[in-house]
Every structure is written in C-alpha cells, then in structure tokens.
Amino acid sequence: MPHDTYQSYHRFNAITFDTSSCRDDYRARLNVMTKDLQSLAPDILLLQNVFATADNRYNTAAHLARRLGMQCAFLPLRPKLRHLDGRPTQSHSGLAILSRHAIVSASHIELPCDPRDGQRIAQFCDIELQGTHLLVANIQLGHRAGTDAARRHQIEKLAECLAGAHDFDHILAGGDFNAGRIEPALDPIRNLAGFAVAEAAPERGVDRLFAISRTPGYRPVAPIVLSESRTELDAADSATNLYPGDRPALACELTLTAVRPAHVFPVGDHPIWAHTPHFGQFGGQSAAKSRISALQTAAE
C-alpha cells in the first residue's frame, strides 16, 4: 500500500425489517420488536411499513430510535385511515433509516408506480462512519398481483440512481424488494457496472441486503463485505405469542474498508485527523447536501 494511505476497517451490523404497520395488537407487538431489536443491537436499521399517527402520538421509528439510542430519518408515506385499537386513525405507513452513526443528510426519490399499488419511494441517507461516508438506501417495492412490470421499472430506476452516486464508494441497499431469491428482475442491481455487489437474503421471504462497492479506478477503494452469517428475527414472543412482524427481519454483519489520505494517522484502534475534517474530502455541509442531492438529479 502507498506510504500516504492508512487502511481502517469498520465492522457494523445492519438489519432490514418490515414492521407491518399497525397490524394485530400494535402496542404489544411494538414492545416485542423493541426487545428483539435491542438484543441484536443493530448499527443501521432499515424499516418499512413504519406506522405513525398523524399527530405523531405513535411513531414506530421514533420509539425504536429512543429505545435503541439511534438517530432516525423518518419518511411519512401513504396517508389514510388505519385501525388502531379498533378505531379508524389518520396515519402514515412510511420508511425509516436508524443509525448509531451520524446521519449527515437524507433524501428520497419517487419510483415508477402502478395505480393499483400506489406510491413507491426509495429513501437515502448519507451516514458517516469514522470519516467514511456510506450511502444507505431503504426500499419497499410493489407487491400486488399484476404489477410485476412496475416493480421491474422500480428496480431499474433504483439501479440507475445508485450507479449515479458518484460521491460514494460504498452503498448499503436493503429493504422489501418483493422478489424471489433468484428472480432476474433484481439483475440491474446485481450487475451494476463499475461496482462489486454482494447480496444477502433470508431462507424465506422477500427482504434482502445488498453491499455495493465501487471497484478500483482513479483512487484506491476496498469493498464493503457481507459476512457469511445471517440472523433472522422470526420467533414468537413467549409471553404474548406475538411475532415482531409478518415475516423475518434479516440481520447481517458487514465490514467496510476505508482508505485514508496522508493527513490521517492511527492512534490505537482509531484514526485521528491532523486537521478537523469537513465531511471527508467533499467539504462542509453544502457538500453533504450536494452528495445526497446528486441522487435526485440522477433520478430525474
């Protein structure tokens, strides 16, 4: 390795979980999922079908963020009346990204949709892990019968957007893809030009995680790696007999390798900056906005 670089390794755990909105006894089930997620202690948590009342009295993402000690970016979607404790309640079922590391900025793009299936969104966060910027994408794609073509277009649009994320060398994309383990509709993500892609999927279900790394080019880049081990959150609570959600949450450990410039040097297990960094090499809050807003430009 060149003398002016220092390689550091960041290990973190990521979970993708469909929280099933306000299904069943919502408050009891919320306690079950909180307990289960606390035991897994994720560093990054991707949530879909996130229930929140219009008055924000109940908000699954905010509750989990408080109990797990994480930052939260919540995106409210699909406003309508849903039943909570048997009563119709104006509410949202949205997306959320939770992180133990700093969420620098957040954004989203509209994906193609089918009127029978409703609005579909991809949510993004720029997360800083000890000076390295990780783009996290949270997705819930179409699932209704007869909307396969729309889902293919959604995946193609998402892949196009990720390919245009030029300010990020490492991407974690996860969520509810509503696609089988070997479904070719996912190939636009699996085969992103200029990237190495690793995929994790549960034994059953349609959720997955993609670890995506820009391949070496004009600068040295090492990959983000998915471990071989998988954990599935799929057990009924012994006290209530409630499951945390309709299907298993998928948990994986990842290792991200960062290459530091010459003005960074290690002290113990942690890299120390010789000068105060401003969001990596891009500089300042305006650059943080530029990194994430470029995704929207790529999607237009």
ZALO-478371 format. One record per residue (C-alpha): residue number from 0; residue in three letters; z, y, x. Coordinates in pm, whole numbers, always signed. Last residue first. Layout:
// ZALO-478371
PT,NUM,Ala,Z,Y,X
...
END
This chain:
// ZALO-478371
PT,299,Glu,-1300,+1286,-3465
PT,298,Ala,-1097,+1005,-3309
PT,297,Ala,-1138,+1125,-2951
PT,296,Thr,-1012,+1469,-3054
PT,295,Gln,-710,+1311,-3221
PT,294,Leu,-633,+1117,-2905
PT,293,Ala,-670,+1432,-2696
PT,292,Ser,-381,+1572,-2899
PT,291,Ile,-144,+1333,-2721
PT,290,Arg,-225,+1433,-2367
PT,289,Ser,-281,+1800,-2451
PT,288,Lys,+55,+1829,-2623
PT,287,Ala,+225,+1693,-2313
PT,286,Ala,+15,+1931,-2104
PT,285,Ser,+147,+2224,-2307
PT,284,Gln,+499,+2093,-2247
PT,283,Gly,+460,+2119,-1871
PT,282,Gly,+249,+1960,-1602
PT,281,Phe,-21,+1691,-1602
PT,280,Gln,+103,+1516,-1289
PT,279,Gly,+420,+1390,-1447
PT,278,Phe,+583,+1565,-1743
PT,277,His,+699,+1862,-1543
PT,276,Pro,+874,+1707,-1245
PT,275,Thr,+1161,+1885,-1068
PT,274,His,+1089,+1875,-697
PT,273,Ala,+1180,+1601,-449
PT,272,Trp,+1180,+1361,-742
PT,271,Ile,+1415,+1064,-720
PT,270,Pro,+1303,+706,-791
PT,269,His,+1586,+476,-900
PT,268,Asp,+1704,+139,-769
PT,267,Gly,+1888,+279,-468
PT,266,Val,+1732,+611,-380
PT,265,Pro,+1356,+587,-386
PT,264,Phe,+1114,+864,-281
PT,263,Val,+883,+1088,-482
PT,262,His,+692,+1368,-306
PT,261,Ala,+432,+1119,-177
PT,260,Pro,+298,+1023,-520
PT,259,Arg,+448,+745,-729
PT,258,Val,+275,+429,-852
PT,257,Ala,+431,+281,-1165
PT,256,Thr,+446,-87,-1259
PT,255,Leu,+541,-161,-1620
PT,254,Thr,+710,-488,-1704
PT,253,Leu,+729,-603,-2063
PT,252,Glu,+976,-815,-2258
PT,251,Cys,+869,-925,-2603
PT,250,Ala,+1005,-915,-2959
PT,249,Leu,+810,-1004,-3275
PT,248,Ala,+974,-944,-3614
PT,247,Pro,+931,-1241,-3842
PT,246,Arg,+808,-1207,-4201
PT,245,Asp,+925,-1060,-4531
PT,244,Gly,+1208,-869,-4369
PT,243,Pro,+1571,-887,-4248
PT,242,Tyr,+1618,-1218,-4434
PT,241,Leu,+1901,-1234,-4688
PT,240,Asn,+2135,-1531,-4723
PT,239,Thr,+2417,-1277,-4767
PT,238,Ala,+2686,-1405,-4529
PT,237,Ser,+2477,-1636,-4309
PT,236,Asp,+2196,-1384,-4266
PT,235,Ala,+1861,-1562,-4288
PT,234,Ala,+1669,-1608,-3965
PT,233,Asp,+1330,-1474,-3856
PT,232,Leu,+1353,-1230,-3567
PT,231,Glu,+1101,-1392,-3335
PT,230,Thr,+1156,-1385,-2960
PT,229,Arg,+869,-1443,-2719
PT,228,Ser,+876,-1546,-2353
PT,227,Glu,+559,-1533,-2145
PT,226,Ser,+633,-1179,-2036
PT,225,Leu,+384,-905,-2117
PT,224,Val,+263,-704,-1818
PT,223,Ile,+176,-336,-1784
PT,222,Pro,-74,-326,-1506
PT,221,Ala,-99,-163,-1165
PT,220,Val,-292,+158,-1111
PT,219,Pro,-423,+300,-786
PT,218,Arg,-644,+606,-848
PT,217,Tyr,-1018,+658,-894
PT,216,Gly,-1058,+312,-1036
PT,215,Pro,-806,+37,-1087
PT,214,Thr,-799,-104,-1442
PT,213,Arg,-633,+98,-1718
PT,212,Ser,-356,-111,-1866
PT,211,Ile,-308,-240,-2222
PT,210,Ala,-12,-445,-2345
PT,209,Phe,-98,-551,-2702
PT,208,Leu,+174,-654,-2946
PT,207,Arg,+125,-855,-3260
PT,206,Asp,+206,-888,-3630
PT,205,Val,+3,-1116,-3857
PT,204,Gly,+239,-1400,-3934
PT,203,Arg,+301,-1741,-3785
PT,202,Glu,+359,-1855,-3430
PT,201,Pro,+412,-1492,-3338
PT,200,Ala,+152,-1291,-3146
PT,199,Ala,+139,-1147,-2795
PT,198,Glu,-172,-998,-2636
PT,197,Ala,-260,-888,-2283
PT,196,Val,-537,-635,-2216
PT,195,Ala,-679,-513,-1885
PT,194,Phe,-871,-191,-1938
PT,193,Gly,-1202,-38,-1833
PT,192,Ala,-1387,-151,-2145
PT,191,Leu,-1151,-258,-2423
PT,190,Asn,-1220,-628,-2489
PT,189,Arg,-903,-735,-2671
PT,188,Ile,-906,-412,-2871
PT,187,Pro,-1267,-445,-2993
PT,186,Asp,-1204,-822,-3024
PT,185,Leu,-948,-787,-3304
PT,184,Ala,-1205,-862,-3578
PT,183,Pro,-1268,-1192,-3396
PT,182,Glu,-965,-1351,-3571
PT,181,Ile,-792,-1583,-3325
PT,180,Arg,-428,-1529,-3422
PT,179,Gly,-503,-1417,-3776
PT,178,Ala,-536,-1054,-3882
PT,177,Asn,-312,-829,-4089
PT,176,Phe,-273,-598,-3788
PT,175,Asp,+93,-516,-3856
PT,174,Gly,+226,-345,-3550
PT,173,Gly,+163,-300,-3185
PT,172,Ala,-13,-102,-2917
PT,171,Leu,+155,-42,-2582
PT,170,Ile,-64,+165,-2352
PT,169,His,-52,+224,-1975
PT,168,Asp,-284,+440,-1764
PT,167,Phe,-264,+738,-1997
PT,166,Asp,-444,+1073,-1964
PT,165,His,-784,+920,-2051
PT,164,Ala,-683,+808,-2399
PT,163,Gly,-1049,+774,-2505
PT,162,Ala,-1044,+394,-2494
PT,161,Leu,-741,+405,-2722
PT,160,Cys,-930,+612,-2979
PT,159,Glu,-1235,+385,-2974
PT,158,Ala,-1010,+80,-3012
PT,157,Leu,-837,+241,-3313
PT,156,Lys,-1170,+321,-3476
PT,155,Glu,-1296,-35,-3420
PT,154,Ile,-972,-177,-3562
PT,153,Gln,-997,+44,-3872
PT,152,His,-1364,-48,-3917
PT,151,Arg,-1272,-417,-3911
PT,150,Arg,-996,-348,-4165
PT,149,Ala,-1245,-173,-4394
PT,148,Ala,-1478,-473,-4378
PT,147,Asp,-1194,-712,-4459
PT,146,Thr,-1101,-519,-4775
PT,145,Gly,-1183,-789,-5031
PT,144,Ala,-827,-911,-5069
PT,143,Arg,-570,-652,-4972
PT,142,His,-443,-632,-4615
PT,141,Gly,-535,-302,-4454
PT,140,Leu,-390,-211,-4116
PT,139,Gln,-39,-108,-4013
PT,138,Ile,-38,+41,-3666
PT,137,Asn,+201,+186,-3409
PT,136,Ala,+54,+312,-3081
PT,135,Val,+271,+379,-2776
PT,134,Leu,+124,+573,-2483
PT,133,Leu,+343,+529,-2178
PT,132,His,+401,+813,-1937
PT,131,Thr,+573,+737,-1607
PT,130,Gly,+844,+977,-1488
PT,129,Gln,+1139,+746,-1547
PT,128,Leu,+989,+603,-1866
PT,127,Glu,+837,+891,-2063
PT,126,Ile,+708,+811,-2411
PT,125,Asp,+395,+974,-2556
PT,124,Cys,+397,+863,-2917
PT,123,Phe,+114,+760,-3148
PT,122,Gln,+83,+664,-3517
PT,121,Ala,-230,+498,-3657
PT,120,Ile,-282,+565,-4027
PT,119,Arg,-420,+384,-4332
PT,118,Gln,-434,+540,-4679
PT,117,Gly,-503,+319,-4979
PT,116,Asp,-593,-48,-5022
PT,115,Arg,-828,-48,-5319
PT,114,Pro,-975,+286,-5208
PT,113,Asp,-1078,+120,-4877
PT,112,Cys,-976,+300,-4564
PT,111,Pro,-1108,+431,-4235
PT,110,Leu,-822,+537,-4006
PT,109,Glu,-648,+874,-4006
PT,108,Ile,-498,+972,-3674
PT,107,His,-140,+1029,-3561
PT,106,Ser,+72,+1241,-3328
PT,105,Ala,+396,+1241,-3134
PT,104,Ser,+531,+1418,-2827
PT,103,Val,+767,+1365,-2533
PT,102,Ile,+968,+1080,-2682
PT,101,Ala,+1231,+1032,-2411
PT,100,His,+1347,+674,-2354
PT,99,Arg,+1566,+467,-2585
PT,98,Ser,+1272,+469,-2826
PT,97,Leu,+1201,+444,-3199
PT,96,Ile,+849,+463,-3344
PT,95,Ala,+819,+496,-3720
PT,94,Leu,+558,+433,-3990
PT,93,Gly,+574,+508,-4360
PT,92,Ser,+672,+390,-4708
PT,91,His,+771,+707,-4890
PT,90,Ser,+994,+779,-5190
PT,89,Gln,+1039,+909,-5543
PT,88,Thr,+1288,+670,-5698
PT,87,Pro,+1249,+448,-6004
PT,86,Arg,+1588,+284,-6067
PT,85,Gly,+1665,-87,-6032
PT,84,Asp,+1885,-36,-5728
PT,83,Leu,+1586,+131,-5561
PT,82,His,+1254,+96,-5741
PT,81,Arg,+958,+281,-5595
PT,80,Leu,+789,+594,-5730
PT,79,Lys,+516,+725,-5500
PT,78,Pro,+449,+888,-5163
PT,77,Arg,+227,+672,-4940
PT,76,Leu,+326,+797,-4595
PT,75,Pro,+618,+953,-4405
PT,74,Leu,+573,+947,-4023
PT,73,Phe,+902,+902,-3838
PT,72,Ala,+946,+967,-3465
PT,71,Cys,+1293,+849,-3362
PT,70,Gln,+1514,+864,-3054
PT,69,Met,+1746,+568,-3011
PT,68,Gly,+2120,+501,-3023
PT,67,Leu,+2085,+171,-3212
PT,66,Arg,+2293,+277,-3514
PT,65,Arg,+2153,+628,-3529
PT,64,Ala,+1791,+519,-3477
PT,63,Leu,+1833,+239,-3731
PT,62,His,+1951,+484,-3998
PT,61,Ala,+1676,+735,-3919
PT,60,Ala,+1410,+464,-3942
PT,59,Thr,+1538,+317,-4269
PT,58,Asn,+1568,+653,-4443
PT,57,Tyr,+1796,+684,-4743
PT,56,Arg,+1927,+1023,-4850
PT,55,Asn,+1598,+1163,-4724
PT,54,Asp,+1548,+1362,-5048
PT,53,Ala,+1207,+1196,-5090
PT,52,Thr,+1361,+856,-5029
PT,51,Ala,+1261,+678,-4709
PT,50,Phe,+1135,+322,-4668
PT,49,Val,+954,+224,-4349
PT,48,Asn,+665,-9,-4426
PT,47,Gln,+603,-45,-4052
PT,46,Leu,+838,-12,-3756
PT,45,Leu,+767,-16,-3384
PT,44,Leu,+1082,-35,-3170
PT,43,Ile,+1096,+54,-2802
PT,42,Asp,+1395,-20,-2577
PT,41,Pro,+1506,-306,-2800
PT,40,Ala,+1871,-417,-2815
PT,39,Leu,+1816,-773,-2949
PT,38,Ser,+2168,-799,-3095
PT,37,Gln,+2143,-446,-3235
PT,36,Leu,+1817,-548,-3403
PT,35,Asp,+1988,-835,-3586
PT,34,Lys,+2283,-622,-3700
PT,33,Thr,+2057,-342,-3822
PT,32,Met,+1824,-588,-3997
PT,31,Val,+2118,-737,-4189
PT,30,Asn,+2269,-398,-4277
PT,29,Leu,+1932,-283,-4411
PT,28,Arg,+1914,-605,-4615
PT,27,Ala,+2240,-515,-4789
PT,26,Arg,+2111,-164,-4860
PT,25,Tyr,+1771,-283,-4980
PT,24,Asp,+1885,-561,-5213
PT,23,Asp,+1535,-702,-5262
PT,22,Arg,+1241,-492,-5128
PT,21,Cys,+1298,-130,-5028
PT,20,Ser,+1020,-104,-4764
PT,19,Ser,+944,-445,-4611
PT,18,Thr,+1080,-355,-4263
PT,17,Asp,+765,-475,-4086
PT,16,Phe,+885,-519,-3728
PT,15,Thr,+735,-473,-3383
PT,14,Ile,+979,-513,-3098
PT,13,Ala,+961,-394,-2737
PT,12,Asn,+1188,-477,-2446
PT,11,Phe,+1175,-291,-2117
PT,10,Arg,+1130,-361,-1748
PT,9,His,+1031,-71,-1526
PT,8,Tyr,+900,-150,-1179
PT,7,Ser,+856,+103,-902
PT,6,Gln,+582,+137,-642
PT,5,Tyr,+605,+417,-389
PT,4,Thr,+297,+594,-256
PT,3,Asp,+220,+807,+48
PT,2,His,+216,+523,+301
PT,1,Pro,-76,+353,+133
PT,0,Met,+0,+0,+0
END
